[in-house]
Amino acid sequence: MLSDTERKILEIMSKQLLINKGELISKLEQSGVNGTGLNLSKLLEMGYVEKVESLGVCYVLTQSGQRAARAP
């Protein structure tokens, strides 16, 4: 079961294909949500998010993450 914060992370990432941790934290703080690091780690372990290294470390939503974001 996903927490409200994890669901919010998936929602943000479903709207933006590639996001770095700083951008994600900023968007969550605008929504009044804290605790990104632990929740992001859990989503990585669950296979909903993948880490991509290009010009820095960014995160992308996997197909299973997209399905989880759409689930009620």
GULUM-370412 format. One line per field, with one value per atom (N, C-alpha, C, O): residue in one letter; x, y, z; residue number from 1; atom name. Coordinates in steps of 0.1 Angstrom, whole numbers, plus 2048, in hexadecimal, padded with zeros to 3 digits. Layout:
BEGIN
resn	[A/...]
X	[X/...]
Y	[Y/...]
Z	[Z/...]
resi	[NUM/...]
name	[CA/...]
This chain:
BEGIN
resn	[M/M/M/M/L/L/L/L/S/S/S/S/D/D/D/D/T/T/T/T/E/E/E/E/R/R/R/R/K/K/K/K/I/I/I/I/L/L/L/L/E/E/E/E/I/I/I/I/M/M/M/M/S/S/S/S/K/K/K/K/Q/Q/Q/Q/L/L/L/L/L/L/L/L/I/I/I/I/N/N/N/N/K/K/K/K/G/G/G/G/E/E/E/E/L/L/L/L/I/I/I/I/S/S/S/S/K/K/K/K/L/L/L/L/E/E/E/E/Q/Q/Q/Q/S/S/S/S/G/G/G/G/V/V/V/V/N/N/N/N/G/G/G/G/T/T/T/T/G/G/G/G/L/L/L/L/N/N/N/N/L/L/L/L/S/S/S/S/K/K/K/K/L/L/L/L/L/L/L/L/E/E/E/E/M/M/M/M/G/G/G/G/Y/Y/Y/Y/V/V/V/V/E/E/E/E/K/K/K/K/V/V/V/V/E/E/E/E/S/S/S/S/L/L/L/L/G/G/G/G/V/V/V/V/C/C/C/C/Y/Y/Y/Y/V/V/V/V/L/L/L/L/T/T/T/T/Q/Q/Q/Q/S/S/S/S/G/G/G/G/Q/Q/Q/Q/R/R/R/R/A/A/A/A/A/A/A/A/R/R/R/R/A/A/A/A/P/P/P/P]
X	[808/800/809/813/805/80D/808/7FC/812/80E/809/80B/804/7FF/80B/80A/817/822/828/82B/828/82C/823/827/816/80C/80E/80D/811/813/820/820/82B/837/834/838/82C/828/820/822/817/80F/817/815/821/82A/832/833/837/840/838/83E/82C/824/821/81F/822/821/82E/82E/839/846/84F/851/853/85A/867/86B/86F/87C/87D/87A/881/881/88D/890/894/89F/899/88E/8A1/89C/898/88F/8A0/89E/890/889/88D/881/875/86B/877/86C/86A/85E/874/873/86B/863/86F/869/85A/852/856/848/840/835/846/840/83E/834/848/847/83C/836/83A/82F/822/818/821/815/814/80A/81E/81E/822/81E/82A/82E/83D/845/841/84F/853/84A/860/864/866/863/86C/86E/878/875/883/88E/88A/88C/883/87F/875/875/86B/860/866/861/86F/875/87D/87D/884/88B/882/885/877/86D/867/866/865/85F/86A/866/877/882/882/883/881/881/875/876/86A/85D/85E/855/867/868/85F/85D/859/850/858/853/864/86D/87B/880/881/88F/898/894/8A4/8AE/8B6/8BA/8B7/8BE/8C9/8C7/8D5/8E0/8E4/8E8/8E2/8E5/8EE/8FA/8E8/8F0/8EF/8F3/8EB/8E9/8E0/8DC/8DC/8D3/8C4/8C0/8BD/8AF/8A7/8AC/89A/891/886/881/882/877/86D/871/861/857/857/857/856/855/847/83E/845/837/82F/823/835/82E/82B/820/833/831/825/81D/825/819/80C/802/80C/800/7FC/7F0/806/803/7FE/7F6/803/7FE/7F0/7E9/7EC/7DE/7D4/7C8/7D9/7D1/7C9/7CF/7BD/7B5/7BA/7B5]
Y	[7F4/800/80C/80D/816/822/82D/82E/834/83F/84B/84B/855/861/868/86D/869/86F/867/86D/85A/852/854/854/854/856/864/865/86E/87B/87C/882/875/874/86E/873/863/85C/865/866/86D/876/881/884/887/891/88B/891/87F/879/875/874/872/86E/87A/878/886/892/897/89E/893/897/88B/883/888/87C/87A/86F/885/884/88F/89B/88B/895/892/887/89D/89B/89C/8A1/898/898/8A6/8A8/8B0/8BE/8C3/8C9/8C0/8C4/8BD/8C3/8B0/8A9/8AE/8B0/8B1/8B6/8C4/8C7/8CC/8D9/8D8/8DF/8CF/8CD/8C7/8CB/8BE/8B9/8C3/8C4/8CC/8D6/8E0/8E5/8E3/8EC/8E6/8ED/8D8/8D1/8CF/8CA/8D3/8D2/8C4/8C0/8BD/8AF/8AF/8B5/8A7/8A6/897/88F/894/886/87F/873/886/881/875/86B/876/86C/85E/855/85C/84F/849/83E/852/84D/84A/840/852/84F/842/83B/840/833/827/81D/828/81D/81B/810/826/824/81E/817/821/81B/80C/804/808/7FA/7F2/7E7/7F9/7F3/7F2/7EB/7F9/7F8/802/801/80C/816/821/828/823/82E/829/820/82E/82A/836/841/834/83F/83F/834/84A/84C/856/861/853/85C/861/859/86E/874/880/87F/88C/898/89A/8A4/890/890/884/87D/883/878/87D/887/876/879/86C/861/86D/862/862/86C/856/854/84A/842/84B/842/835/837/82A/81D/81B/821/810/80D/808/80C/801/7FD/809/809/812/81F/827/82D/827/82D/827/82D/819/812/815/817/816/819/827/82A/830/83E/840/848/837/838/830/832/827/81E/827/831/823/82B/829/82F]
Z	[800/800/800/807/7F8/7F7/800/803/806/80F/806/7FA/80C/805/7FE/7F3/805/7FF/7F3/7E9/7F4/7E9/7DD/7D1/7E0/7D5/7CE/7C2/7D7/7D1/7C9/7BE/7CD/7C5/7B7/7AD/7B7/7AB/7A2/796/7A8/7A1/79A/78E/7A1/79C/790/786/793/789/77C/771/77D/772/768/75D/76E/766/760/756/765/761/75E/768/752/74F/756/75A/758/75E/768/765/774/77F/788/78B/78D/796/7A4/7A6/7AE/7BC/7C1/7C8/7BD/7C1/7BC/7C3/7AF/7A9/7B0/7B3/7B3/7BA/7C8/7CC/7CF/7DD/7DC/7E4/7D3/7D1/7CE/7D4/7C5/7C2/7CE/7D0/7D5/7E1/7EC/7F2/7EE/7F8/7F4/7FD/7E8/7E3/7E7/7E9/7E7/7EB/7FA/7FF/801/810/815/81F/80D/810/813/80C/81D/821/821/820/823/824/817/816/80E/800/7FF/7F9/806/805/808/800/813/817/80E/80A/80A/801/7F3/7ED/7EF/7E1/7E2/7D8/7EC/7EE/7ED/7E7/7F4/7F4/7E6/7E2/7DF/7D1/7C8/7BF/7CA/7C3/7C6/7BC/7D2/7D6/7D0/7CD/7CF/7CA/7BB/7B5/7B5/7A6/79F/793/7A6/7A0/79A/791/79F/79B/798/79F/78E/78A/78B/787/78F/78F/781/77D/77B/76F/770/776/76C/76D/75F/756/75D/750/753/754/754/758/767/76D/76E/77D/780/777/78C/78F/78E/794/786/784/786/787/787/78A/77F/77B/77B/771/777/780/773/777/76E/762/774/76C/768/76C/760/75C/768/769/771/77C/785/78C/785/78D/787/78E/779/772/776/778/776/77A/788/78B/791/79F/7A1/7AA/799/79A/796/79B/78C/787/790/78F/798/7A1/7AB/7B0/7AE/7B8/7C6/7CF]
resi	[1/1/1/1/2/2/2/2/3/3/3/3/4/4/4/4/5/5/5/5/6/6/6/6/7/7/7/7/8/8/8/8/9/9/9/9/10/10/10/10/11/11/11/11/12/12/12/12/13/13/13/13/14/14/14/14/15/15/15/15/16/16/16/16/17/17/17/17/18/18/18/18/19/19/19/19/20/20/20/20/21/21/21/21/22/22/22/22/23/23/23/23/24/24/24/24/25/25/25/25/26/26/26/26/27/27/27/27/28/28/28/28/29/29/29/29/30/30/30/30/31/31/31/31/32/32/32/32/33/33/33/33/34/34/34/34/35/35/35/35/36/36/36/36/37/37/37/37/38/38/38/38/39/39/39/39/40/40/40/40/41/41/41/41/42/42/42/42/43/43/43/43/44/44/44/44/45/45/45/45/46/46/46/46/47/47/47/47/48/48/48/48/49/49/49/49/50/50/50/50/51/51/51/51/52/52/52/52/53/53/53/53/54/54/54/54/55/55/55/55/56/56/56/56/57/57/57/57/58/58/58/58/59/59/59/59/60/60/60/60/61/61/61/61/62/62/62/62/63/63/63/63/64/64/64/64/65/65/65/65/66/66/66/66/67/67/67/67/68/68/68/68/69/69/69/69/70/70/70/70/71/71/71/71/72/72/72/72]
name	[N/CA/C/O/N/CA/C/O/N/CA/C/O/N/CA/C/O/N/CA/C/O/N/CA/C/O/N/CA/C/O/N/CA/C/O/N/CA/C/O/N/CA/C/O/N/CA/C/O/N/CA/C/O/N/CA/C/O/N/CA/C/O/N/CA/C/O/N/CA/C/O/N/CA/C/O/N/CA/C/O/N/CA/C/O/N/CA/C/O/N/CA/C/O/N/CA/C/O/N/CA/C/O/N/CA/C/O/N/CA/C/O/N/CA/C/O/N/CA/C/O/N/CA/C/O/N/CA/C/O/N/CA/C/O/N/CA/C/O/N/CA/C/O/N/CA/C/O/N/CA/C/O/N/CA/C/O/N/CA/C/O/N/CA/C/O/N/CA/C/O/N/CA/C/O/N/CA/C/O/N/CA/C/O/N/CA/C/O/N/CA/C/O/N/CA/C/O/N/CA/C/O/N/CA/C/O/N/CA/C/O/N/CA/C/O/N/CA/C/O/N/CA/C/O/N/CA/C/O/N/CA/C/O/N/CA/C/O/N/CA/C/O/N/CA/C/O/N/CA/C/O/N/CA/C/O/N/CA/C/O/N/CA/C/O/N/CA/C/O/N/CA/C/O/N/CA/C/O/N/CA/C/O/N/CA/C/O/N/CA/C/O/N/CA/C/O/N/CA/C/O/N/CA/C/O/N/CA/C/O/N/CA/C/O/N/CA/C/O/N/CA/C/O]
